[in-house]
Amino acid sequence: MIVLNLTGELESLIREISLTTPELCHIDPDRVLVCTSTGRTGGGGSYAKIHPLRFPGGERSMTTKRGRRNYLCTMPTIKHMGQEMLYVIYFMVPRFLTLSFREKLVTVFHELYHISPAFDGDIRRFPGKNYAHGSSTRRYNAYMETLVHAYLERLSDRSHLSFLDGNLEELRRRHAGIVARRLKAPRISVTLAR
């Protein structure tokens, strides 16, 4: 039995998806950091989340007004293996692992599709109030289903996806151990603007 590097497997999957999925070919997987975060089972909650490391237009800083004061908000710099990251994607474990094989893939595509087509560190912005998912989150997720279906249709070999089969307990039975990268959530620095 070998040790499963969960974030390593997810990084390899993201690399392959960005190379083979036309709608996501703008993604440079070397500038997307994959991590896990603790997510409890049961109840509601997300299965994954993305942290963009730039503001709209790829800006590192922006000024915002609160009351009568202006504040300068600055994104943190996160480097991995000497490369500055533009996005951090967190998969909530064990919650993410409770999903079915297909739901896990849809979740991965869901987070990747949030990445701006300009790949400038900002998220993809839809018109209107719900700029993250567009006018309908249900339609957004239905589109992710379509992308996953097309992705799976292109694959002749799915063996590299075996880590998506089973929940945490099943993965523990199949592997000597499970390791994953963890990183504290990036925090925006806020200072009084001059």
C-alpha positions in Angstrom: 0.0 0.0 0.0 1.2 3.5 -0.8 0.5 6.9 0.8 -2.1 8.9 -1.0 -1.1 12.6 -1.5 -4.6 14.0 -1.9 -3.6 17.5 -2.9 -1.0 16.1 -5.2 -3.6 14.0 -7.0 -6.0 17.0 -7.2 -3.2 19.1 -8.7 -2.5 16.5 -11.3 -6.2 16.3 -12.1 -6.4 20.1 -12.4 -3.4 20.1 -14.7 -5.0 17.5 -17.0 -8.4 19.3 -17.0 -6.8 22.6 -17.9 -4.9 20.9 -20.8 -7.9 19.0 -22.2 -10.9 21.2 -21.5 -11.2 24.1 -23.9 -13.4 26.1 -21.5 -10.6 25.9 -18.9 -7.5 26.1 -21.1 -6.7 29.6 -19.8 -5.7 28.2 -16.4 -2.0 27.9 -15.6 -2.1 25.1 -13.0 1.4 26.1 -11.7 -0.2 29.3 -10.3 -3.1 27.5 -8.5 -2.4 26.2 -5.1 -4.5 23.3 -3.9 -5.0 22.8 -0.2 -7.4 21.1 2.1 -9.3 22.5 5.0 -11.4 20.9 7.7 -15.0 20.5 6.8 -17.3 18.7 9.1 -19.7 16.0 7.7 -23.4 16.5 8.0 -25.4 19.6 7.8 -24.9 22.2 5.0 -21.7 23.8 3.9 -19.5 23.9 0.9 -17.3 21.1 -0.4 -14.7 23.4 -1.8 -13.9 27.1 -2.1 -11.6 29.3 -4.2 -9.6 32.3 -2.9 -8.6 34.7 -5.7 -5.4 36.6 -4.8 -6.2 39.7 -6.9 -9.1 42.2 -7.1 -11.0 43.0 -10.3 -8.8 43.7 -13.2 -5.9 41.7 -11.6 -5.1 44.6 -9.2 -3.2 43.7 -6.0 -4.7 46.6 -4.0 -7.8 48.7 -4.1 -9.2 51.5 -2.1 -12.6 51.2 -0.5 -14.7 53.7 1.5 -16.2 52.8 4.9 -18.1 55.7 6.4 -16.0 58.8 5.9 -12.7 57.0 5.7 -10.9 55.4 2.8 -9.0 52.1 3.4 -6.4 50.4 1.3 -7.0 46.7 0.9 -4.1 44.6 -0.3 -4.1 40.9 -1.2 -1.4 38.7 0.4 1.5 37.3 -1.6 1.5 33.5 -1.5 4.5 31.7 -3.1 4.9 28.0 -3.7 8.1 26.5 -5.0 9.3 30.0 -6.0 6.2 30.8 -8.0 3.7 33.5 -7.0 0.2 32.0 -6.8 -2.9 33.7 -8.2 -5.5 31.4 -6.7 -5.8 29.0 -3.7 -8.5 26.3 -3.9 -9.5 24.5 -0.7 -11.2 21.2 -0.7 -13.1 20.6 2.6 -12.2 17.2 4.0 -13.9 15.0 4.9 -17.0 16.7 3.5 -15.7 16.7 -0.1 -14.9 13.0 0.2 -18.5 12.1 1.1 -19.6 13.1 -2.5 -20.0 10.5 -5.3 -17.3 10.2 -7.9 -19.2 12.4 -10.4 -20.1 15.0 -7.7 -16.4 15.3 -6.8 -15.5 16.0 -10.4 -18.4 18.5 -10.7 -17.0 20.3 -7.6 -13.5 20.5 -9.1 -14.9 21.9 -12.3 -17.1 24.3 -10.4 -14.1 25.8 -8.6 -12.0 26.0 -11.7 -14.7 27.7 -13.7 -14.6 30.5 -11.1 -11.2 31.4 -12.4 -11.2 34.5 -14.6 -10.8 33.9 -18.4 -8.0 36.5 -18.1 -6.3 34.4 -15.5 -5.4 37.6 -13.7 -6.0 36.4 -10.1 -9.6 37.6 -10.0 -12.7 35.4 -10.4 -14.9 35.1 -13.4 -17.5 37.8 -13.0 -21.0 37.5 -14.4 -23.3 40.5 -15.0 -25.8 41.4 -12.3 -26.0 41.0 -8.5 -24.8 37.4 -8.3 -21.6 38.0 -10.2 -20.0 34.7 -8.9 -22.5 32.2 -10.4 -24.6 34.4 -12.8 -28.3 34.7 -12.7 -28.8 31.0 -11.7 -26.5 28.9 -9.5 -28.5 25.9 -10.7 -27.7 26.7 -14.3 -24.1 27.2 -13.4 -23.9 23.8 -11.9 -25.8 22.2 -14.8 -23.1 23.6 -17.1 -20.5 22.1 -14.9 -22.3 18.7 -15.3 -22.0 19.2 -19.1 -18.3 20.0 -18.9 -17.7 16.9 -16.7 -19.6 14.7 -19.1 -17.5 16.0 -22.1 -14.3 15.5 -20.0 -15.2 11.9 -19.2 -16.2 11.1 -22.8 -12.7 12.2 -23.9 -10.9 9.8 -21.5 -9.8 6.4 -22.7 -8.3 5.6 -19.3 -9.8 6.7 -16.0 -7.3 5.0 -13.6 -5.8 8.3 -12.6 -9.2 9.2 -11.2 -9.3 6.3 -8.7 -8.6 8.6 -5.8 -12.1 10.1 -6.4 -13.7 6.7 -5.7 -14.8 6.2 -2.1 -15.1 8.2 1.0 -12.4 8.9 3.6 -12.7 5.6 5.3 -12.5 3.7 2.0 -9.5 5.6 1.0 -7.8 4.9 4.4 -8.4 1.2 3.8 -6.8 1.3 0.4 -3.7 3.4 1.3 -1.0 3.3 3.9 -1.9 6.9 4.8 -3.4 10.1 3.4 -1.5 13.4 3.3 -2.6 16.8 2.1 -1.3 20.4 2.0 -2.9 22.8 4.5 -2.6 26.5 4.5 -4.3 29.1 6.6 -6.8 31.1 4.6 -5.3 34.1 2.9 -6.3 37.4 4.6 -6.6 40.8 3.0 -4.5 43.5 4.6 -6.6 46.6 5.4 -4.9 49.9 6.3 -6.1 53.5 6.5 -5.5 55.2 3.1 -3.6 58.4 3.1 
